Amino acid sequence: MESWSVDQVCSWLRQRNLGELVSKFREEEVSGAALLALNDRMVQQLVKKIGHQAVLMDLINKYKQQKHGLQSFTYVCEAGSPTLPEISGENLKLCPTRCRTCSYTLPNFPYDVRMVLGEKKYPDHSMRIRMVDCLQADMTKYLAGSLYPNSQQYNVVVGALMQAYPFLNEDGNGFLVWKRALKDRFKYVRRAIEDDEQVLKNKCKFGHRKGQSRKSSCAENKPYDVKVHKEEEPAYLDDAMNVHINWLKEEYMKTLRNWKEVNNKMNATLQIRRKMICDKTPLKDILRLFPFLRCPYQLFREFQLLTHMDVYQKTVKILEIYSESILSLYLVKNNPINTMLQENLKCNTEENILKHMKTTAACLLLPDVFGDDPSLFAAVNEEVKVLTPVLEVKNPFNVNSCRFALYVEKQEVAQLSDCTTALAALVAAFHVFNIQCPSRIQRTLKFLVSQIFEMNIPQAFPPGRGKRGLEIPKHPSIC
């Protein structure tokens, strides 16, 4: 497939009942190599219908799995050392602690990532996320599904990455940066421990948290007298709906997911999900039953099902149009975000990085432009303190360690790849979870919503008017 021409790709699409995509693929000159390099975001831009997006990504992923597989975790010590045992669920031991000469066979990264690494170029933020995803999936498979690698296993994997691509460690901190990214990825996908019977017994015996004194009511009970209180599903969920929900919860825990079937199940459960949200079911229960709402793609898809609007594509267009104008406004000249941006612009010359930084700054400056409260929009290098949907942003202008996350009710809902995805997720969260917009951030969100729901976005950013910033068109509340 890598050597296919554009015509061969079009023929392949027709054979897979995707003939509607042929004209667009010809227009964009998508060859076999380009086809394998497509990621979720590219597919969303290239293919309009969600059903076609799911089918196309499923076909590409299946081809990659059949061709490459996931051959990893082959550990071989240097000469003179015995061959290490195969890693499995029962045997998770690697080399002895003193052995620091182990090698690790890296997984096959996506085609476009391999091309960039082959040219000895440092991958951009989105590519680094995909590389970490590959490493995490590979480690999980050969740890028999375990999501708890030990420190030595992290060291072996990241060491192999640094050895294969030394330029990833040019500043001397590459090892620690990649190790932290890999650990954070495992932390994100790790399943929360359920309150099963044994856990409840231990809580009564040793206290709920470390350092917490034992509750008297528990101390009086013997371990075998403890009653397990299982979380009950809402009474109005019938058997058929429970089948869908249980499937979604099980599929969410998998590394390789059947996205086409996920979309079907989310469609089938939409009505009951909306009823629960309108009935003010606690957010933790919504996310427990429908964990895929933690995935940005599904959050955007839910928004599209409700509004028939592609919130991500609209957000991309908004930032493309307004970023430069926002940064040129006098009222943000001395803003700390703008000051940080100017300092970081001096340290970088790569065009893509500079564009990423400017877009990030424009996004974070939006509430200041409209005279709103920035703390209700994003917590930049700070702890999240509000209950309404808000972004957590760490090191926004550091391409190696920047982090974006969506928080609702002070709990992390989703990790996000960049500021555009983060801004789209913030807007979608208010609508999907039916949350009232705080008055101190209302002007900013009304502006964004007015642009998302209007077909013709103006081509120029209006000039600043007074201390309140920009005047925005009247638009009904987003809630």
N, C-alpha and C positions, 0 to 999 in steps of 0.2 A: 504493500500500500504506500510506503514512503516514496516510491519512484513513480507513482501514478501521475498522469497528466490531468489537466482540468477536465478534459472530455471523459476520461476514465472515471473520475470522481462523479461526474454527472450521470454516467451510465449506472454506477453503483447506487446512486440515490434513487434512480428510477426503479431498479430491481428491488429496493427496500420500500417501495410505495411512498417515496418522498419526492416525487416528480415536481411538486409545487416549488421546491427549493432550488431547482436547476438554474433558473434565470438569475437568481441572486448570487448563487455560487459562481456562475460564469462572470457576472459583473465584477465580483470581488476577486476573481482569478484564484479560486481555492484549489490548489493542487493536493496530491496525496500527503506531502509533507506538511502543508498548511492545515489539512484536515486533522492530522494527528496532533497538531500543536494547539488546536482549539481548546479553550477552557470554558467554564460555565458562563463567564461574563461575555466572552466573544460570541458564544452561541446565542445568548440573549439578544445581542446587537444584530446578529446575522439573521436569526429566525424569529419571526413575530409570534407564531402560535406556540403556546406553552406545551401542547401535546407533541408537536414536532420537535421542540427543544429536548423534551425528555427522551423521545425515541432516538434522536441523533446521538445524544450523549451516551445512552445505553449501548448503542451499536459501537461507538468509538471505544468505550471502556471495555466491552467484551473482546474486541479485537486486540487491544493492548494486553489484556489478561492472557489470552490464548497465545499470543506471540512471545511475550516476555515472561509472564508468570511473575511470581515473587520469590526469587531465589536468594535467600539471605541467611544471616546468622550462621555462617560457616566460619568457625574460629579455628585458626591454626597457629600454634606457637612456633617460635623460631627453631632452627635446627637443634636437634637433641631433645626437644620436648615431645612428650607423647601426644597423640591426636586427642583432641577434646571430645567428650561425650556429646551426642546430639541433644539439642535443647528441646524439651517437651514440657508439658504441664507438670509431670512428676519430677523432672530433673531440670532445674533451672540454674544449676551451677555452671559458672564459666571457669576461667583460669584461676589458679590460686592468686591470692592477693599480691604476692610478690612478683607475679608475672606481668610485666608491662609491655611485652613485645607481641601481643596478640594482633592479628589482622582481621578485618571484617569486610565481607563482600557487600558493597553498596548495592541497593536496589536500582533498577532501571528507571531513571527519572524521565518525565515527559520529554518528548522530542525537542521542543523549543528550549527547555531548560538545558538539555545536553548540548545543544548548539551554542548557547551562551557560555556554558562552562568550558566547552571545547575552545572557544575564542579567548579564554582566560579573562572574561569580563565578570565583574561582580554583579550577581543577579539583583533585580529590583525587588521591592517589598513584596509584591504579589508572588513572584517566583520563589522567594525565600519561604513564604508560607506553604506553597505547594511542595517544596523540597522537604520541609519539616513534616508535612502530612504524609509524604511517601515513607520517610524514615519511621514515623510513628506506626503506620499501618504495617510496615515490614516487621518491626520489632514485635508488635502485638501478635501477628500470625505465628511467628516462631517461638513465642512465649506461651503458646497454646491459649491465647486469648487473655493472658494476664495484662493488666494495665498498671502494674507496679514494678517496673524495672528497678534494679538496684543501681547505686552510684557507679559501680565498676562497669556495668553494662552500658550506661550512658557514656562513660569515658571511652570505651572501646569503639562505639559507633561514631561518636564525634571525632575521635582521634583518626579513624579511618577516613572520614570526610576531609579533615585538615591535611592528611597525608596525600590524598588523591588530588586535592585542589588547594595547594599552599597559598594561593592568592586570596583565599577567604580569610586568611589570618594575617593580612599585611600589617594591621595596626597592633598586632600582638594580643588583642583581646578576643579574636575570633572564636577560640575554643570555648571560652566562657559564655559568649553571646549565643552561639549555636546550642550549647548544652542547656542554657536557660530556656531558649525557645522550644527545645524538644521536651523538656520537663513541663513547661507550661502547657504544651499541646496534650500531653498525657493527663495533666491535671484537669484540662477542659473536658476530655472525653470520658473521664473516670466516672464510673457509676457510684452514686451515693449509696452508702450502706443503709439497707432497710432496717426498720425496727422489728427484726425477727425475735423469736423467743429468747435465743441465747444472748442477743444484744441487750434486751430488756433485763434479763437476769443480771448481766454484768453491770448495767447502770444502777440497779438496786444495790448490788454488792459493793461497787467501788465508787458510786457517785456518777452523776450525769456527765460532768466534765472534770478534767484534771484539776485537782485542788478544791473541788466542790465537796462539801460535807455530805455525808449520806443522809438521805431523807428518812425521817423517823418511820413513816408509814411503810417504806420499803424494808427498813431494818427489822421491823417486826415480822415481816413475812419471810418464810423460807423460800429458797429459789424455786422449788417445785410448786409453790403456791401462786407464783406470779401469773397473772392473766394477761394474755397477749391481746392488745387492742389493734386489730387490723384496720387499715384505712378502708372505709366503705365507699363503694362507687355510688354516684347519685342514683336515686331510686328510679328516675325516669329513663335510665339506660336499659334498653332491652338486650336480649341475648345476641342478636345480630350486631348491634352497635358495640357490645363488649368485645366481640370477635375482632372487629376492625381496630378498636382501641388497643387491645392486647397485642395485635400484630404490629401496630405502629410503635409501641413501647419496646418490643423485642427487636424490631428492625433498627431502631435508633441506636441500639447498643452495638450494632455491627459496624465493622470498618468499611466494608464494601456494601453499599446499600442499593436496593432496587428502586431507583427514583421514580420510574414509571408507575410502579404499584403504590409507592408512597403518595404520589399525586392522586391516584384513584381513591385511596383510602381517605385522604384529606378531603376530597370532594364529597365522599359518602358521609363523612361526619361533620360537614360544615354546618348543617342546620342545628344539630344538637350542641355544637361548639358555640354558635352564636347565642343560643338560648342560655347556656351556662354563663357566658360573659355578660349578657344583658341582665341576668339574675344576680349579678355581682358575686359570682363564685370566686373564692380567693385565687389570686394569680398562681400561687404554688400548686394548687390543685389543677388548674388549667394546664400548666406546663408539665405536670406529672402525667396527665392523661394524653396530652398532645405535645410530646417533647420536641417534635419537629418545628414547632413555632420558635424554637431557639436558633434555627438555621435561617440566616438572612434571606436565602432564596425562597423559603416557604413563607416567611413573614411578608416578603414582597408579593408573593403569589396570593396570599390571603387578602392583601390589600387590593390586588387586581380583581379577585373574584367579587369583592364587595363594591368596587368603584369603577371597574373596567378601565383603570388607569395604570400604566407601568410607572410606578413611583421611582424606580431606580433610573430609568432612561430620562425621565423628566428632571430628576435631580442632576444628572450629568449635564444636561443642557443648561440648566439654571446656573451652575457653577462655571461652565464654559463662557457664558454670556456676561456674568456679573463679577467674576473674580478680580480682573484687572481694575474695574471701576471701584470696587470696594476698597482695594489697597491704595487707590489714589486719593481717597477722601481725606480731607484735612482732619476730621474728627477722630480718625484712628491713627494719626501720625505718631502720637506718643503713647499709644496703647502698649502694654507689656507684650502682648502677642506679636504685634508688629515689630517691636524692638528685638524680640527673639528671632523673628524671621530675618531681619536685616543682618543680624550677627551670623546666622547660619548660611545665608546666601553668599557671604564672603568666603566661606570654607569649601564651597562646591562649585564646579563648573559644568557638570553633566546636565544637559538640557532636561532630561526626564526628571531628574531629582529636583531641579529648580522649579519645574512646573508643579511637581507634587507638593513642594513646600508652599508655594504661593496659593495653590488651591486649598490646602489645609488651613493656612492663615485666614483666607477669605471666609471659609466655612466657620471658623471659630470666632470671627469678628462680627458675624451677622447680628447677634443680639445687641452689641454696642452700637452698630449702625442705626438700629431702630429704637435705641434708648431703653432696651429691656434689661432684665437681670441676667448676666452671663452665667451665674451659678445654677440657674434653672435650665440652662442649655447644655453646658459641659463643665465637668470638673477636671481642669487641666492641672496635672501633677498634684492633685489633691484627692482627699477621700470624698466619696459621694455622700451627700447629706440630705438629699430631698427624696420624697417618695414617688413623685411623678417621673415619667420617663426622662432620662438624662443620659448624656454620654460621659463615659470616663475616658480621659485621654492622657496617656503617659508619653513623655518625650516626643511631642508631635513633629519635631523637625530633625529627629535622629533616625536616619533610614535603617539603621541596624537594630534599634530597640523601640521604635514607636509602637504604640498599642492603642487600639480603639475598642471600646466595649459599650454595649447598651445595658443600662440598669433601669429596673422598674421596681419600686418599693424597696430600694436599697439592696436588691439582689441582682446578680449578673444574669442577664437573659441571653445575650449573644456576644461572641467575639467577632470583630469586624475587621476587614482587610485594609481599609483606607477611609479617608474622611468622606468621600462621596457615598460609599456604602453606609457609613455611620449616620450621615445626615438623612439619607433615605429611610434608614431603619428607625430613626427618631420620629420622623413624621408618620411612618406606618404604625408605630407602636401606639400612638395616641388613638388612631382610628381603629386598629385591630382589637385592642384591649378596651376600647370604649372608655377612655379616661379623659376627664374634663381638663381643658388646657388652663394652666394658671394665668391669671391676668397679667402678671409681671413678665410673661414671655409670649403673650398673645399676639403682639404686633409682628414679631418675627415669624411665628408659625402661620399666621394668617397670610403673610406675604408668600411664604413657601407654598401653601395650599392654593392660593389664588393663581400662582404660576403653574402648579401641577394640573389644575383642573381647567385652565384656559388653553385652548389649542394654539393660539398665536402668542408666543412669548415675545415681548418687545426686544428690539435689537440693541438698545442702548440703555445704560443704567441711569436713572434720573439723577439729577444733581442733588446734593444734600440740602435740606431746608430746615434751618434752625437747629436747635440742640436736640430735638427729637429724632433727627436723622431724616429718613426718607418718608415721603407720603406714599401710602399703598392703596390700591383700589379696595373699595368696600367689598367684603366677602363674608358669607355666613360663617359662624363659628365652626371650627373643624370638628367639634364634638357633637 
